[in-house]
């Protein structure tokens, strides 16, 4: 038995309620992404500050 692959184009019309639900879900995901990116920037800045302080300590120890 040979398996055949068939490609078809299907159309689907979303109801207004589905559009609203998908829109809310997308908005929530975008908000979540923005919050996560802000948290990442905060953590990166914190580590950069710690690294700078350590480098300063090394520089002072060398002089």
C-alpha positions as CSV (number, residue, x, y, z in Angstrom):
1,X,0.0,0.0,0.0
2,X,1.5,3.3,-1.1
3,X,0.9,6.5,1.0
4,X,0.1,9.6,-1.0
5,X,0.5,13.1,0.3
6,X,-2.3,15.5,-0.8
7,X,-2.1,19.3,-0.3
8,X,-5.3,21.2,0.0
9,X,-6.1,24.8,0.9
10,X,-8.8,25.0,3.6
11,X,-10.6,28.2,4.5
12,X,-12.1,28.9,7.9
13,X,-14.1,31.9,9.0
14,X,-13.6,32.8,12.6
15,X,-16.6,33.9,14.6
16,X,-16.5,37.3,16.3
17,X,-16.2,35.6,19.7
18,X,-13.2,33.5,18.4
19,X,-11.5,36.6,17.1
20,X,-12.0,38.4,20.4
21,X,-10.6,35.4,22.4
22,X,-7.6,35.1,20.1
23,X,-7.0,38.8,20.3
24,X,-7.1,38.8,24.1
25,X,-4.8,35.8,24.2
26,X,-2.4,37.5,21.8
27,X,-2.5,40.7,23.9
28,X,-1.8,38.7,27.1
29,X,1.1,36.9,25.5
30,X,2.6,40.2,24.3
31,X,2.2,41.7,27.8
32,X,3.9,38.6,29.2
33,X,6.8,38.9,26.7
34,X,7.3,42.6,27.5
35,X,7.4,41.8,31.3
36,X,9.9,39.0,30.8
37,X,12.1,41.2,28.6
38,X,12.0,43.9,31.2
39,X,13.0,41.4,33.9
40,X,15.8,40.2,31.7
41,X,17.1,43.7,31.2
42,X,17.0,44.3,35.0
43,X,19.0,41.1,35.7
44,X,21.5,41.8,33.0
45,X,22.0,45.3,34.4
46,X,22.4,43.9,37.9
47,X,25.1,41.5,36.8
48,X,26.8,44.2,34.7
49,X,27.0,46.3,37.9
50,X,28.4,43.4,39.9
51,X,31.0,42.7,37.2
52,X,32.0,46.4,37.0
53,X,32.5,46.4,40.8
54,X,34.6,43.3,40.7
55,X,36.8,44.7,37.9
56,X,37.2,47.9,39.9
57,X,38.3,45.8,42.9
58,X,40.8,44.0,40.8
59,X,42.1,47.2,39.4
60,X,42.6,48.7,42.8
61,X,44.3,45.5,44.1
62,X,46.8,45.8,41.2
63,X,47.9,49.4,42.1
